[in-house]
Amino acid sequence: MNLEQVRNIGIVGSGQMGSGIAQVCATAGYSVWLQDVSTRQLEKALSGIRRSLERLASKKVVTDDQAAGAVKNIRVTEKLEDLASCQFVIEAITESPEAKLALFRDLDHACPPEVVLASNTSSIPITKLGAATRRPPLVVGMHFMNPPPLMKLVEVVPGLDTSDQTSALTRALAEKLGKTPVCCVEQPGFIVNRILLPMINEAIYALQEGLASADDIDKAMKLGTNQPMGPLALADLIGLDVCLAILEVMHREIGDPKYRPAPLLRKYVDAGHVGRKSGRGFYRYAAQG
Ligand SMILES: NC(=O)c1ccc[n+]([C@@H]2O[C@H](COP(=O)([O-])OP(=O)(O)OC[C@H]3O[C@@H](n4cnc5c(N)ncnc54)[C@H](O)[C@@H]3O)[C@@H](O)[C@H]2O)c1
């Protein structure tokens, strides 16, 4: 498969990352199948994509025609089999090893054998996902940043058996989508989360120990280190469940106690306060459509 042969892109999972990736692919002119197990989530994803494109058009980041074209390029479905017409599939479902392994087995059966299966996973080994299929050379990590329409970086992560051709195609596709790819070896957290998550975790430990209020921790990190967003607000944006899942994998796989998730993080996740998407995390948010 080469870049010119890729016309239809399948996205599995229409949460905050999947819907954003679908928007990016559709804006670049690709025909997109966006699949999810939840119809309600698919509706929410479509209305979120429309809102986001309207906002980008009003800021002249995209033209009105591009925004209208992008919406038309996206079809949604609950059936995985609909992705059989795609040449490149990007998985962005919940960060659960069991769910992703089962999905890669299903995708392997649903998609023709030459199709590349990429995963947006933040921490699950690509080698394991590849081994769940009959096409390990065509399975690769393609890790977008949140929110995908705004963030320029894509980490391309080959597993043990990923072919050089698959990595090269994934890098080329990222560039075609207007992103800047970096390549890294397969280790939990890749580059960005390996460095970012310990900082977020430390901010949660600091909050738990009463070092300062959430607001002041974020204010200190924003003004003291010139970050656009404080670590607790960023954790809410990423999703506290996603942060916990990434830290758990880093803790388990790297085995260093410095990655131990803060008990307060676990408590928030147990309570269902997982950040912006649930309306409450370290901060409270107005409900979204
Ligand atoms: N949130 C972030 O900041 C971020 C950044 C980079 C990468 N990621 C990764 O992207 C992936 C998705 O994260 P998210 O934040 O979008 O999660 P999310 O919870 O917002 O969305 C997950 C979606 O997957 C759907 N889903 C679950 N099981 C499914 C299945 N078997 N088939 C089809 N759909 C299924 C759910 O219905 C939901 O809509 C995770 O692997 C995460 O690690 C997240």
The ligand as an ORCA input file, in Angstrom:
! r2SCAN-3c Opt
* xyz 0 1
  N      -7.644     11.613     25.569
  C      -6.444     11.960     25.149
  O      -5.913     13.052     25.442
  C      -5.670     11.016     24.261
  C      -4.543     11.490     23.567
  C      -3.873     10.621     22.697
  C      -4.306      9.306     22.571
  N      -5.382      8.869     23.299
  C      -5.825      7.482     23.111
  O      -6.926      7.488     22.211
  C      -7.813      6.407     22.538
  C      -9.213      6.934     22.756
  O      -9.180      7.862     23.801
  P     -10.382      8.919     23.986
  O      -9.879      9.925     24.967
  O     -10.900      9.356     22.662
  O     -11.487      7.985     24.700
  P     -13.067      8.221     24.817
  O     -13.471      7.536     26.052
  O     -13.395      9.671     24.620
  O     -13.657      7.436     23.531
  C     -13.570      6.062     23.352
  C     -14.679      5.651     22.375
  O     -14.474      4.278     22.004
  C     -15.760      3.674     21.888
  N     -15.561      2.225     21.979
  C     -15.244      1.490     23.072
  N     -15.103      0.188     22.729
  C     -15.321      0.120     21.389
  C     -15.281     -0.943     20.435
  N     -14.997     -2.197     20.797
  N     -15.560     -0.662     19.146
  C     -15.861      0.608     18.756
  N     -15.901      1.657     19.615
  C     -15.614      1.421     20.912
  C     -16.571      4.286     23.013
  O     -17.957      4.144     22.771
  C     -16.097      5.744     22.962
  O     -16.898      6.507     22.094
  C      -7.204      5.699     23.743
  O      -6.411      4.627     23.292
  C      -6.317      6.779     24.361
  O      -5.249      6.251     25.087
  C      -6.091      9.698     24.127
*
